[in-house]
Amino acid sequence: MMASESKRQLVIIGGAEDKDGDSQILREFVRRAGGIKAHIVIITAATELPRDVGENYIRVFERLGAENVRIIDTETRQDATSSTALEAIASATGIFFTGGDQSRIISILKDTEIDAAIHKRYSEGAVVAGTSAGAAVMPDKMIVEGDAQTHARLETVEMGVGLAFLPGVVIDQHFSERGRLGRLMTALMQEPATLGFGIDENTAMVVTDHQIEIVGEGAVTIVDDSEMTYSNVDVILKDEPLAICGAKLHILPHGYKFDLQTRKPILDQPSQVPVPVSTNQ
């Protein structure tokens, strides 16, 4: 069972997505992965409760009509060479990373046979999705951990390698709910990325090639520092506050799109045409 080979698709979820109601985001994932013919594998490496978490997603995906749903339970790196798991990935049209601890995903799966197999299926057209910790690992450099609800300081964020499905960006999840703007800005200053994405809960950014569409009840906050006019990152000590000038900020809710190549929102609907802001007092 093969997904479309013409596009690479990611469904990157900010966490706490609806599993019991309309399940809009998970529904979109199943639809893109083949609908009622979807073959989905659930990667539970992030969680210490793989059976409970995995079975919860099996319930949702089967309710939505996916033809075949399987859990790949990898508790150690040795598990990441399982022939059964590799066979399941080879026929998957959708691959889903659960939440938990993103460091577990990297320590167990990075540079293993399963990692290579997932990237191969992604390049062939399988849809790759991840929620919370599963979203954090999508870039090549990820936020391992960091303080939230604080001003930007270099000491507040630890960065590490990710799985590189969407290189050159930084992603943070549970964004508005946990006040993580300072954390995202700090991560951007630590890595040579020009775009940072903060994804709210029950919200996803669906990436098709170089275009992003927002799905869900919250928003995605996008920070573009490609035209930043000043930062003090080269002159401060680790525990001193960052100064950042000239970075762009976009906040996009459901239905809005963003172009990764032009680094601009796509305003192609009448309701999305910007309204001039009056300067009259």
C-alpha positions as CSV (number, residue, x, y, z in Angstrom):
1,M,0.0,0.0,0.0
2,M,1.7,3.2,-1.2
3,A,0.9,6.8,-0.5
4,S,1.2,9.5,-3.1
5,E,4.9,9.7,-4.3
6,S,4.5,13.3,-5.7
7,K,4.6,15.1,-2.3
8,R,6.3,15.0,1.0
9,Q,3.9,15.6,3.9
10,L,4.3,16.3,7.6
11,V,1.6,16.8,10.2
12,I,3.3,18.6,13.1
13,I,1.0,18.9,16.1
14,G,1.3,21.2,19.1
15,G,0.1,18.5,21.6
16,A,-3.2,17.7,23.4
17,E,-5.0,17.1,20.1
18,D,-8.7,16.1,20.3
19,K,-9.0,12.3,20.3
20,D,-12.6,11.9,21.4
21,G,-14.7,14.4,19.4
22,D,-14.4,15.3,15.8
23,S,-10.6,14.7,16.0
24,Q,-10.0,17.2,13.3
25,I,-6.3,17.0,13.2
26,L,-6.0,13.2,13.5
27,R,-8.8,13.0,10.9
28,E,-6.7,15.1,8.5
29,F,-3.6,12.9,9.1
30,V,-5.6,9.7,8.3
31,R,-7.1,11.3,5.2
32,R,-3.7,12.3,3.9
33,A,-2.3,8.9,4.7
34,G,-4.8,7.1,2.5
35,G,-8.2,7.4,4.3
36,I,-9.9,4.1,4.8
37,K,-7.0,2.4,3.0
38,A,-4.4,3.9,5.3
39,H,-1.8,1.7,6.8
40,I,-0.5,3.5,10.0
41,V,2.3,2.7,12.3
42,I,2.5,4.3,15.7
43,I,6.0,5.1,17.1
44,T,5.8,5.1,20.9
45,A,9.6,5.6,21.6
46,A,8.9,9.0,23.4
47,T,6.6,7.5,26.1
48,E,7.3,5.3,29.1
49,L,3.7,4.0,28.7
50,P,3.9,2.7,25.2
51,R,1.1,0.2,25.4
52,D,-1.4,2.6,26.9
53,V,-0.5,5.5,24.6
54,G,-0.3,3.3,21.5
55,E,-3.7,1.6,22.1
56,N,-5.3,5.0,22.6
57,Y,-4.2,6.1,19.1
58,I,-5.2,2.7,17.7
59,R,-8.7,3.3,19.0
60,V,-8.8,6.8,17.3
61,F,-7.4,5.7,14.0
62,E,-9.6,2.7,13.7
63,R,-12.6,4.8,14.6
64,L,-11.7,7.1,11.7
65,G,-11.6,4.1,9.4
66,A,-7.9,3.4,8.8
67,E,-7.5,-0.1,7.3
68,N,-4.5,-1.2,9.3
69,V,-3.0,0.3,12.5
70,R,0.1,-1.1,14.3
71,I,2.3,-0.1,17.2
72,I,6.0,-0.1,16.9
73,D,7.3,-0.4,20.5
74,T,11.0,0.5,20.7
75,E,12.2,0.7,24.3
76,T,15.9,0.3,23.5
77,R,18.1,0.8,20.5
78,Q,18.3,-2.9,20.0
79,D,14.5,-2.9,19.3
80,A,15.2,-0.4,16.4
81,T,16.5,-3.3,14.3
82,S,13.3,-5.4,14.5
83,S,12.5,-7.1,11.2
84,T,8.8,-7.0,12.1
85,A,9.0,-3.2,12.7
86,L,10.9,-2.6,9.5
87,E,8.4,-4.6,7.5
88,A,5.5,-2.6,9.0
89,I,7.3,0.7,8.1
90,A,8.0,-0.4,4.6
91,S,4.3,-0.8,3.9
92,A,3.1,2.2,6.0
93,T,1.3,5.1,4.4
94,G,1.3,7.1,7.6
95,I,3.8,7.1,10.5
96,F,2.8,8.7,13.8
97,F,5.2,9.8,16.6
98,T,3.4,10.0,20.0
99,G,4.2,12.5,22.8
100,G,6.4,12.0,25.8
101,D,10.1,12.9,26.0
102,Q,11.7,13.9,22.7
103,S,15.1,12.9,24.1
104,R,13.9,9.3,24.3
105,I,13.1,9.4,20.5
106,I,16.6,10.5,19.7
107,S,18.4,8.2,22.0
108,I,16.4,5.2,20.8
109,L,15.9,5.8,17.1
110,K,18.4,8.3,15.8
111,D,20.7,6.8,13.1
112,T,19.1,3.3,13.4
113,E,17.6,1.1,10.8
114,I,14.1,2.2,11.8
115,D,15.2,5.9,11.4
116,A,16.5,5.1,7.9
117,A,13.4,3.2,7.0
118,I,11.1,6.0,8.1
119,H,13.0,8.6,6.1
120,K,12.9,6.3,3.1
121,R,9.1,5.9,3.3
122,Y,8.8,9.7,3.8
123,S,10.8,10.3,0.7
124,E,8.4,7.8,-1.1
125,G,5.3,9.7,0.0
126,A,4.3,8.3,3.4
127,V,2.8,11.0,5.7
128,V,4.9,11.5,8.8
129,A,3.2,13.0,11.9
130,G,4.1,13.8,15.4
131,T,2.5,15.4,18.5
132,S,4.2,17.2,21.3
133,A,7.6,15.4,21.7
134,G,6.9,13.9,18.3
135,A,6.6,17.4,16.9
136,A,9.8,18.6,18.6
137,V,12.0,16.1,16.8
138,M,10.9,17.2,13.3
139,P,13.7,19.7,12.6
140,D,17.4,18.8,12.4
141,K,18.1,20.8,15.6
142,M,15.5,20.5,18.3
143,I,14.6,22.0,21.7
144,V,15.6,19.3,24.2
145,E,14.3,21.3,27.2
146,G,13.9,24.8,28.4
147,D,12.2,27.2,30.8
148,A,8.9,28.7,29.7
149,Q,7.1,31.9,30.8
150,T,10.4,33.7,31.1
151,H,12.3,36.3,29.1
152,A,14.9,35.1,26.5
153,R,18.2,34.1,28.0
154,L,20.7,31.7,26.5
155,E,20.8,29.6,29.7
156,T,17.1,28.8,29.5
157,V,17.2,26.5,26.5
158,E,19.1,23.3,25.7
159,M,19.3,22.3,22.0
160,G,20.1,18.9,20.5
161,V,19.9,17.0,17.2
162,G,16.5,16.1,15.8
163,L,15.3,13.7,13.1
164,A,15.6,16.3,10.3
165,F,12.3,15.8,8.5
166,L,12.0,19.6,8.3
167,P,15.6,21.0,8.5
168,G,16.5,24.7,9.0
169,V,13.8,25.6,11.4
170,V,13.0,25.5,15.2
171,I,9.7,24.1,16.5
172,D,8.1,24.5,19.9
173,Q,4.8,23.0,21.1
174,H,2.1,23.7,23.7
175,F,3.1,27.2,22.7
176,S,0.5,29.7,23.9
177,E,-0.6,27.5,26.7
178,R,2.8,27.5,28.3
179,G,4.0,30.9,27.4
180,R,7.0,29.8,25.3
181,L,7.8,32.8,23.1
182,G,10.9,33.6,25.1
183,R,12.0,30.0,24.8
184,L,11.5,29.9,21.0
185,M,13.4,33.2,20.5
186,T,16.3,31.8,22.6
187,A,16.4,28.7,20.5
188,L,16.5,30.7,17.3
189,M,19.4,32.7,18.6
190,Q,21.3,29.5,19.4
191,E,20.9,27.9,16.0
192,P,21.5,29.3,12.5
193,A,17.8,28.9,11.7
194,T,15.7,31.8,10.2
195,L,12.2,30.5,11.1
196,G,10.8,29.4,14.4
197,F,7.3,27.8,14.7
198,G,5.3,27.8,18.0
199,I,2.3,25.5,17.7
200,D,-0.6,25.8,20.1
201,E,-2.3,22.7,21.6
202,N,-5.0,21.0,19.4
203,T,-3.4,22.8,16.4
204,A,-1.1,21.5,13.7
205,M,1.0,22.8,10.8
206,V,0.5,20.5,7.8
207,V,3.6,20.7,5.6
208,T,3.3,19.8,1.9
209,D,6.6,20.3,0.2
210,H,7.4,24.0,0.9
211,Q,3.8,25.0,1.9
212,I,2.3,25.0,5.4
213,E,-1.4,25.0,6.2
214,I,-2.7,25.6,9.7
215,V,-5.3,23.1,11.1
216,G,-7.0,23.2,14.5
217,E,-8.5,25.4,17.2
218,G,-5.4,27.5,18.1
219,A,-2.7,29.2,16.0
220,V,0.9,28.8,14.9
221,T,3.2,31.7,15.8
222,I,6.0,32.1,13.2
223,V,9.2,34.1,14.0
224,D,11.4,35.1,11.1
225,D,14.8,36.5,12.0
226,S,16.2,36.5,8.5
227,E,16.0,40.4,8.4
228,M,16.9,40.9,12.1
229,T,18.6,44.2,12.5
230,Y,20.3,43.6,15.9
231,S,20.9,41.0,18.6
232,N,23.3,41.0,21.5
233,V,23.9,37.3,21.4
234,D,27.7,37.7,20.7
235,V,28.4,40.1,23.6
236,I,26.3,38.8,26.5
237,L,27.0,36.1,29.1
238,K,24.8,33.0,29.4
239,D,22.6,34.3,32.2
240,E,22.0,37.8,30.7
241,P,18.9,38.8,28.8
242,L,18.8,38.7,25.0
243,A,18.0,41.8,22.9
244,I,16.5,41.0,19.5
245,C,15.5,43.8,17.1
246,G,13.8,43.6,13.7
247,A,12.5,40.0,13.8
248,K,9.2,39.4,12.0
249,L,6.2,37.8,13.8
250,H,3.2,36.1,12.1
251,I,0.3,34.5,14.0
252,L,-1.8,32.2,11.7
253,P,-5.0,30.4,12.8
254,H,-6.9,27.6,11.1
255,G,-7.1,27.8,7.3
256,Y,-4.1,30.1,6.8
257,K,-1.1,29.1,4.8
258,F,2.6,30.0,4.8
259,D,5.3,29.6,2.2
260,L,8.6,28.3,3.5
261,Q,10.5,29.4,0.4
262,T,9.3,33.1,0.4
263,R,8.9,33.1,4.2
264,K,5.6,34.8,3.8
265,P,1.9,34.0,4.6
266,I,-0.2,33.1,1.6
267,L,-3.3,35.4,1.7
268,D,-5.3,33.8,-1.1
269,Q,-8.9,34.0,0.2
270,P,-11.1,37.1,0.5
271,S,-11.4,36.8,4.2
272,Q,-7.6,36.8,4.4
273,V,-6.9,40.0,2.5
274,P,-5.2,42.4,5.0
275,V,-7.2,45.4,6.1
276,P,-5.3,48.7,6.2
277,V,-4.8,49.9,9.7
278,S,-5.8,53.5,10.3
279,T,-3.2,55.8,11.8
280,N,-5.8,58.5,12.7
281,Q,-6.1,59.2,16.4
